[in-house]
Amino acid sequence: AVQRRGKLGLDVSHDESLEALHDDGCECDGTVVIETKHCGLLRHRDDGGSLEACWDNGAAQRDIEDVCQDICKLVSTFSEHMTRDVVWSSSFPWVNSMQSSPHISHSQAQHLVILQRDGPFRCNIVLCFKPCIEVIQCVLEGGITITGSNMEADLYDEFGNYIGPELDSDEDEEVEAEERDAAEADDDDDDDDQAEGDEDGGGMEVVLHEDKKYYPTAEEVYGPEVETIVQEEDTQPLTEPIIKPVKMKQFSLIEQELPATVYDMEFLADLMDSPELIRNVTLCGHLHHGKTCFVDCLIEQTHPEIRSRDDSDLRYTDILFTEQERGVGIKSTPVTMVLPDSRGKSYLFNIMDTPGHVNFSDEVTAGIRISDGIVLFIDAAEGVMLNTERLIKHAVQERLAITICINKVDRLILELKLPPTDAYYKLRHIVDEVNGMLSTYTTDESLVVSPLLGNVCFASSQYSICFTLGSFAKIYSDTYGDINYTEFAKRLWGDIYFNPKTRKFTKKAPTSNSQRSFVEFILEPLYKILSQVVGDVDTSLPRVLDELGIHLTKEELKLNIRPLLRLVCNRFFGEFTGFVDMCVQHIASPHGGARAKIEHSYTGGLDSDLGEAMSECDPDGPLMCHTTKMYSTDDGVQFHAFGRVLSGTLQAGQPVKVLGENYTLEDEEDSQICTVGRLWISVARYQIEVNRVPAGNWVLIEGCDQPIVKTATITEPRGNEEAQIFRPLKFNTASVIKIAVEPVNPSELPKMLDGLRKVNKSYPSLTTKVEESGEHVILGTGELYLDCVMHDLRKMYSEIDIKVADPVVTFCETVVETSSLKCFAETPNKKNKITMIAEPLEKGLAEDIENEVVQITWNRKKLGEFFQTKYDWDLLAARSIWAFGPDTTGPNILVDDTLPSEVDKALLGSVKDSIVQGFQWGTREGPLCDEPIRNVKFKILDAVIAQEPLHRGGGQVIPTARRVVYSAFLMATPRLMEPYYFVEVQAPADCVSAVYTVLARRR
């Protein structure tokens, strides 16, 4: 049977011609087997087209002459396919007599060794075929079966050991072997041609033990295309497969293809070219105040196929599996969509949905930096909470427009069951509380929120309700016509009453039970709709819906209460145009807000061409892009940088220069040239790929993640040499909880270090460092924060077992009284001497510096006035403040208290920078336990400075200034300060005891 490419081919018997073999044999990659009438086998082997023939002589061995006749027949059968004569030779005369065969010549002789008559015999013949089968080697073995052995069962036991009759002794065999060798040696001498034949086809040459080949190689068995891996048995534990299945890692939810939207993607891309029609907004607020659900409502409006299931929230922007499982946002997620305002005009909204948990306020900071305004979400039932207050303060510091959305108004009605008037008081109280905080944190009189100004909207994300006074008034004008809804809206808040007799609004109540206009025109209709749906679904609801012009099918009327309520409110209030109006009117466009944004966040000046281009938000100017976040890919392998283009246009595939946080014009080390990969517009669970992004837009960038750690500035690779960086993020919480980590298996330390580098990119305020003891330390804002970091480190980035030490907190060092004596320090060269004392700062001053109420960058006159008026400093001290430390907003002050009569001020001025550097170094790592110093004022009382500049270099003065800071500090009764958590707990009255139990476990 001829096996050809794995298929069964034709049968060839001994008597047939071998034309078939000639035609098909060349195609062979299996085994060719030819059956002859003498029970022989002809095998085609894969090693270059050779044939092997084996004869089984049966129990009674045939005469050698018969075998030789077989050989002759074999030769004559193959004769017409041969290209060359058969070469063979033997010392037996009857074999030589067969040489008369036309194809057998004596020229290149082969060995034909025939042993004694009763043993196995062997004949090597070289047959040369036409090109189809190049060489065929026939090996004829007598007394050997097809399988290569005919071991009789009774001669060997089951283990293969010989148990038959005794064999001839070894000595006899050795004697015979010697005689045979001698005979062969004679043969060699007789015939020189034999040696040449030996080289041609190896017959009986000696094969060394290590060269023996017992089994075919893997390549021979499986073919050259199959990759085979050979491994020693013990390099891997048995529990691990040698070839592991490919494990697809996925940590976030992503859409497989672009979902359908109510607008064209081309339209969205075209809007990117009009900065006036773009709004960059961050949604922030306390935990569970409804930010993510609000974004879900916007997603459902713009994506007709995306719907939440009735029993659960969609939570479209919680894309990480950990966020879905924990039920809390961990990362801020950008969403870009086109939303219409109440007049039907479309705007491009870049919305950042941020976590509400205080631990993750660093994510809010990253979102706020690239936004022009915030929408602050406040739960109508809970009111202003701890994080709400912090976010107001943070937004004021970042100089953003502030609008508020009072969410979950349905809770006042359905949960607290407040009467409409009480609900109004509750809402008014929230607005007043926010305004009270704004007045505390800012001196800007114009920064107030009020529904009358249009920067407050009311919403209930769960029931798809969102309105401002203007949008509710528009519902009236659409229903009744002929109402100027803007004027009407101005009379819907505050102590204003509608007099139905005169049909006018008055400041006084016409009757004792008159309702305020907000209650009468907004809250009461809202209460009625909700109570109708919740109460009388079957009887009066269809009639009410008819009056309102809302048509529901019979199927829809059979829905459960919550979905039905959501549907009715959605049809009544329509799209969230009030929210869009509020953002469009009160949050500046990228073009309008660019100047204030650049002034606050850019370290360079605005008077250069680059500053002008950024202030104008010029898409044709030099490229400047500020990235504040790094988003890991869904398999956690690499990162994409997320930022805002402030001027110029970012193109896919263009080379850019990435400036890190330590870059300055003097020290350009922290910069690298990269090539931008693809660019995307991010919409939570899917991304829209674009090839260019003009100024004013948010963009997700591939390919420049390698040099970026936290934030970065991306600019032109050359030609834009005066570009400086944007300030690193300033967080409103400090990372004070510290844990030490180490791998369970010490050899996996490099994997852990790589994982630490990645989590450091992923979390904006995370700090990782190596302590002097060699411990790897992670600093985070709280327990939940560090828990998320450790989850990412173990599962996402390093995939190893990691041991974690008990958490500890970082301390601060301070003093409680003035230094008991003047402390001085000399430089190593004995040419300079500085004298200082330390004392505590006035109460509240450290907080003012940290909150940037006072800034060291002010001119000396303004700075002096602030300290004179607020803290009663004398004029001289107030005018001679040198620095705040450990950075520009550090809570320590360095004052030059020397007198011109005693100290050469010019010489002291020449080393001012070095002394300030030493002071900042000292306050960053205090003398007690290397923790930052706070709330200390250092006064320079005296200074002796060398005349020659050579003797007063930084290397001499900086360490000396640090030493004198330390000694003055230690002489002023030093103390350690530990951080404390401010916690606000809200609970029903019957749970108070359980809360106390939990709090009692803490110190």
C-alpha positions, -999 to +999 in steps of 0.1 A: +000+000+000+013+034-009+006+060+018+006+094+002+002+126+023-016+106+049-041+090+024-042+054+014-030+049-022-026+019-045-015-017-040+015-029-059+021-066-062+055-082-070+044-091-105+032-058-116+054-032-131+064-004-108+051+024-131+027+033-103+056+036-078+074+057-103+044+080-106+034+082-070+065+073-051+081+107-057+051+123-039+055+100-009+058+113+025+044+082+043+057+046+039+057+027+006+052-010+012+055-035-017+044-071-010+063-097-030+052-133-034+081-144-011+064-126+019+090-099+017+085-063+026+099-033+007+097-002+029+102+034+017+119+053+045+116+091+049+153+098+049+158+108+013+138+082-006+155+049+003+138+015+003+145-012+027+136-048+020+132-075+046+126-112+040+112-135+065+124-170+057+100-188+080+109-216+104+127-237+078+153-215+063+155-216+025+187-223+007+209-193+001+205-198-037+167-192-033+174-160-016+199-149-042+173-156-069+150-134-049+176-107-051+179-112-088+141-110-092+141-078-071+168-064-093+151-073-126+118-059-113+134-026-106+155-027-137+135-004-159+135+023-132+172+022-126+196+048-137+228+030-128+239-006-125+235-025-092+268-027-074+276-058-054+302-084-048+309-115-028+336-142-024+310-169-030+313-182-066+276-188-072+269-153-062+294-140-087+278-162-113+247-141-109+266-111-121+255-120-156+224-101-149+224-070-173+222-045-144+247-060-121+283-049-127+315-055-108+329-020-111+320-004-077+316-034-054+296-035-022+300-060+006+278-090+004+284-108+036+268-142+040+274-159+073+272-196+080+242-213+066+221-215+098+225-179+109+209-147+097+224-133+065+226-099+051+230-083+018+235-045+012+226-035-023+226+000-038+199+005-064+199+038-082+165+049-095+153+076-119+149+110-103+116+101-086+133+080-059+170+088-056+186+060-036+171+027-025+190+006+000+178-030+003+186-049+035+178-086+033+177-104+066+170-140+069+153-155+099+140-121+111+104-113+111+089-081+098+089-066+132+126-072+135+125-101+160+111-136+163+118-142+200+102-174+210+080-170+240+096-198+260+132-185+254+126-152+273+107-143+305+083-113+307+111-089+315+130-099+283+157-119+301+171-150+282+161-183+299+166-208+270+193-234+265+229-225+269+245-206+240+279-212+225+306-199+247+320-163+242+354-177+234+342-196+204+326-165+191+357-145+196+378-171+177+353-170+148+352-133+148+390-131+145+390-156+116+363-135+099+382-103+104+413-119+089+393-131+059+379-096+054+413-081+057+425-104+029+395-092+008+405-056+014+440-063+002+427-081-029+404-055-041+412-018-037+381-006-053+361-018-023+372+012-002+357+036-026+324+016-024+325+019+013+323+056+012+294+055-012+269+036+008+277+028+045+271-008+050+291-023+079+310+006+093+314+009+130+288+032+147+298+047+179+275+043+209+266+081+211+259+082+174+234+053+174+199+064+166+172+043+183+142+065+177+133+089+149+137+126+158+106+147+166+110+165+132+109+132+114+078+121+133+058+154+132+072+172+102+092+204+100+063+228+106+055+215+142+074+232+170+086+207+196+099+214+230+122+190+247+126+195+285+143+176+312+119+159+335+126+179+367+129+215+355+092+220+361+069+207+388+044+182+376+015+205+385+026+229+357+020+220+321+051+220+299+032+242+274+008+264+292-025+273+276-025+310+266-042+329+294-060+360+283-059+386+311-087+410+313-094+434+341-119+458+326-152+457+307-148+468+271-173+470+242-162+447+214-173+471+187-186+507+185-222+509+198-249+528+179-253+565+189-279+591+182-252+612+165-226+603+138-191+597+150-180+620+121-201+648+136-184+643+170-150+644+153-160+676+135-171+693+167-135+688+180-124+715+157-147+741+173-133+749+208-163+773+215-187+743+213-166+721+237-171+718+275-146+700+297-164+691+330-155+670+360-185+654+379-174+651+416-191+647+449-193+626+480-195+588+479-228+575+465-242+609+457-252+596+422-224+607+398-221+574+380-259+569+377-261+604+362-236+596+335-256+564+329-286+585+321-266+606+296-252+573+281-287+559+277-299+591+260-271+591+234-268+552+230-302+538+221-290+501+224-274+505+259-299+500+286-297+491+323-315+460+335-345+468+357-331+454+388-296+469+387-278+500+378-259+502+345-227+518+360-213+523+326-182+542+338-172+516+365-152+497+339-129+478+362-141+444+375-130+455+410-152+486+408-182+464+398-175+440+426-169+466+453-197+489+442-175+519+444-155+540+419-118+536+421-105+553+389-118+585+373-133+576+339-136+600+309-167+600+287-170+621+255-204+626+239-225+651+220-254+666+240-281+691+229-291+721+249-328+733+253-327+751+219-314+719+202-279+731+196-252+704+200-222+707+222-193+683+227-190+673+263-159+658+278-171+645+312-149+630+339-167+607+362-147+606+394-147+584+426-166+598+456-146+580+483-122+604+501-093+580+497-095+585+459-095+623+459-062+621+439-083+609+409-105+639+413-074+662+413-062+646+380-096+652+364-100+687+377-066+697+363-077+692+327-113+705+332-126+741+330-153+736+357-169+711+380-205+699+387-207+691+424-232+664+432-250+666+465-275+640+478-307+659+486-314+637+517-278+636+531-269+672+523-233+686+523-210+659+535-173+657+544-160+652+508-184+678+494-167+704+516-132+693+506-141+693+469-155+729+471-122+740+487-102+721+461-121+736+432-117+771+446-079+765+449-078+752+413-098+783+402-125+764+385-161+774+377-184+756+403-219+745+395-240+721+417-265+694+410-287+684+439-293+647+431-317+621+445-346+646+450-369+616+449-356+605+483-372+636+499-406+625+485-405+587+485-381+579+514-383+608+539-419+616+528-414+653+534-443+677+526-434+699+496-427+730+517-402+711+539-386+697+508-381+733+496-364+743+529-341+713+527-330+722+491-326+758+501-305+748+531-281+729+509-277+758+485-270+782+515-245+758+530-225+756+498-225+794+495-213+796+531-184+774+523-176+793+491-174+826+511-151+809+536-126+797+510-126+826+485-126+863+486-143+865+451-177+879+458-191+868+424-186+831+432-221+821+444-245+794+434-282+798+431-310+783+410-319+818+399-284+822+383-289+789+366-258+772+381-279+748+403-298+719+388-320+693+404-319+657+395-329+621+403-306+598+383-325+567+393-358+580+378-342+599+349-352+633+362-331+664+356-342+700+355-331+736+362-356+764+368-352+774+331-359+739+317-389+734+340-403+768+329-398+757+293-420+727+299-448+752+309-442+774+279-442+743+256-475+732+272-494+765+274-476+786+249-471+824+250-450+823+282-416+841+284-399+811+301-367+830+310-387+856+329-409+830+344-378+810+357-365+841+375-396+840+397-395+803+407-371+805+437-371+823+469-399+840+488-420+848+458-457+839+456-482+837+428-515+855+432-541+836+411-566+865+413-543+892+399-522+866+380-490+884+393-461+873+414-456+891+447-430+891+475-458+888+501-480+858+505-516+868+493-532+844+518-519+826+549-517+792+532-502+804+499-473+783+487-440+797+474-437+797+436-411+769+436-434+746+457-464+755+437-450+752+401-423+727+405-424+705+436-462+699+437-464+687+400-434+665+407-451+651+439-483+644+419-466+625+391-446+603+416-476+596+438-498+588+408-474+562+395-466+548+430-503+549+441-530+545+415-513+527+386-545+510+373-572+535+380-562+571+375-527+569+359-538+564+323-560+596+325-532+617+340-507+605+314-532+614+286-534+650+301-496+652+301-494+639+265-474+608+275-484+577+256-475+542+271-483+509+255-502+482+275-469+463+279-452+493+294-481+499+318-476+464+332-440+472+343-429+472+379-431+505+398-395+516+396-391+510+358-425+525+352-417+556+372-384+560+354-402+557+320-429+582+329-404+608+343-381+602+313-410+610+289-422+640+309-388+657+315-372+646+283-335+648+278-311+664+303-311+698+285-312+717+318-278+702+327-264+711+293-277+747+296-261+750+330-227+738+319-227+758+287-236+791+305-215+787+336-185+767+326-160+783+302-152+767+268-115+757+263-111+788+243-127+811+269-111+795+300-076+789+285-059+820+299-070+814+336-061+777+332-026+784+318-019+811+344-027+786+372-011+754+359+018+765+336+052+771+352+064+794+323+052+829+315+023+839+293+042+867+275+059+843+250+045+832+216+039+798+232+019+814+261-001+834+236-009+803+215-021+784+246-042+814+258-058+815+224-063+777+223-047+779+189-049+746+169-022+758+145+003+769+173+032+748+187+020+716+202+015+716+240-003+687+257-007+682+295-012+645+306-025+639+341-035+602+342-023+569+330-048+542+321-037+507+319-048+485+289-075+460+297-048+432+301-026+454+323+005+451+301+010+487+290-003+522+297-020+549+277-015+585+288-046+607+291-044+645+288-056+677+273-042+694+242-037+731+251-023+743+218-014+729+184-027+696+171-016+662+181-012+638+152-011+600+153+024+587+146+042+620+151+074+623+171+070+643+203+092+653+232+079+642+266+089+665+295+087+649+330+080+666+363+116+673+371+123+691+337+136+726+338+152+748+311+185+745+330+183+708+336+168+690+306+176+655+318+140+645+325+129+646+288+127+620+261+117+619+224+089+594+217+067+585+188+030+588+194+011+556+184-027+557+180-050+584+194-084+578+209-114+597+223-124+577+254-160+569+261-157+547+292-161+512+278-152+519+242-128+542+224-131+561+191-099+561+172-089+595+156-059+605+136-055+640+150-067+659+181-068+698+180-064+721+209-091+721+236-098+684+235-091+654+258-071+626+242-059+591+251-024+586+237-006+553+229+032+550+228+046+576+252+039+558+285+074+547+291+090+580+304+058+593+322+054+585+359+026+608+371+020+639+349+039+651+318+041+678+292+041+667+256+055+692+231+073+694+197+105+675+194+125+705+182+119+742+176+098+747+208+129+751+231+113+777+255+085+752+265+083+746+302+063+721+321+029+722+337+029+721+375+027+686+391-007+679+407-013+693+441-035+669+461-059+678+488-050+648+509-016+635+520-004+599+516+001+591+553-005+553+556+026+533+549+030+495+542+062+476+536+060+448+509+083+420+499+078+389+476+072+356+494+098+341+470+129+363+471+139+354+435+108+372+423+119+406+436+125+420+400+089+411+391+076+430+422+098+460+414+083+461+379+048+458+395+056+487+419+067+509+389+033+502+372+011+508+402+030+540+408+020+551+373-016+540+378-024+558+411-017+596+410-009+602+447+008+569+454+044+571+465+068+541+465+103+543+479+131+522+494+138+529+531+173+530+545+166+495+559+161+482+523+124+478+527+102+487+498+075+510+511+042+520+496+025+552+509-012+557+503-042+578+516-061+551+534-069+514+539-093+510+509-068+528+487-039+505+497-062+475+494-069+484+458-031+490+452-022+456+466-049+439+445-035+455+413+001+447+423-007+411+430-032+402+403-026+427+375+010+438+373+033+413+390+012+381+395+033+369+424+027+363+461+036+394+482+039+397+519+027+429+535+038+443+569+013+459+593+004+495+582+020+524+600+015+561+596+040+588+587+046+615+613+056+651+613+081+669+635+075+702+652+086+724+681+067+738+710+089+767+722+117+789+710+153+775+709+169+778+743+202+792+728+215+805+695+228+776+674+255+781+648+273+759+623+306+764+604+313+752+569+339+725+565+365+750+553+360+772+584+354+803+562+316+807+568+294+806+599+255+807+601+235+813+633+198+805+637+170+799+661+137+780+657+103+788+671+066+777+665+046+795+639+015+815+647-018+795+649-034+790+615-004+803+595+007+768+584-028+760+571-029+794+552+004+786+535-008+750+525-041+763+512-023+790+492-040+818+510-005+834+510+021+826+483+058+831+484+057+843+447+039+875+457+060+907+457+076+917+490+052+945+496+020+924+492+036+896+512+046+920+540+011+935+542-005+901+546+018+891+575+015+926+591-023+927+590-033+891+597-005+879+620+009+912+635+045+908+623+067+938+623+075+955+590+111+943+589+104+906+596+074+906+571+096+921+544+125+897+549+108+863+545+131+842+523+112+810+517+086+785+527+097+749+530+100+720+522+085+733+489+067+765+478+037+756+499+054+740+528+043+749+564+076+763+576+091+798+571+127+810+568+132+846+579+163+867+575+165+885+609+200+899+605+208+936+608+226+955+580+249+971+607+261+936+618+261+915+586+272+923+550+238+919+533+253+918+498+275+888+508+245+871+526+224+877+495+250+859+473+245+827+493+207+831+498+199+803+473+222+779+490+209+786+525+173+783+512+182+749+496+197+737+529+166+749+548+143+730+524+164+699+526+163+700+564+126+706+566+119+677+542+137+652+564+137+662+600+164+652+626+142+630+647+131+603+623+135+616+588+099+629+586+089+663+574+090+693+597+059+715+600+048+747+618+083+760+625+098+794+618+136+795+614+153+829+620+188+837+607+203+859+634+239+862+622+261+851+593+298+853+586+304+848+549+337+844+530+347+872+506+359+849+478+332+832+458+353+800+458+350+796+495+312+801+497+300+776+470+269+754+474+289+724+484+301+743+515+269+762+524+240+738+517+250+710+542+259+737+568+225+754+565+209+719+570+230+712+601+221+746+617+184+740+609+187+707+627+205+721+658+181+750+661+152+726+658+165+702+685+171+731+709+135+742+707+118+713+725+110+691+695+078+670+693+064+644+669+029+649+654+008+620+642-020+624+616-056+618+626-086+608+606-116+631+605-146+607+602-183+615+598-207+587+604-244+589+596-266+561+609-302+554+619-308+558+657-310+521+664-276+514+649-257+539+670-244+513+695-230+492+666-211+522+653-196+529+687-184+493+689-165+497+656-151+531+667-140+517+700-117+493+682-097+523+670-075+546+690 
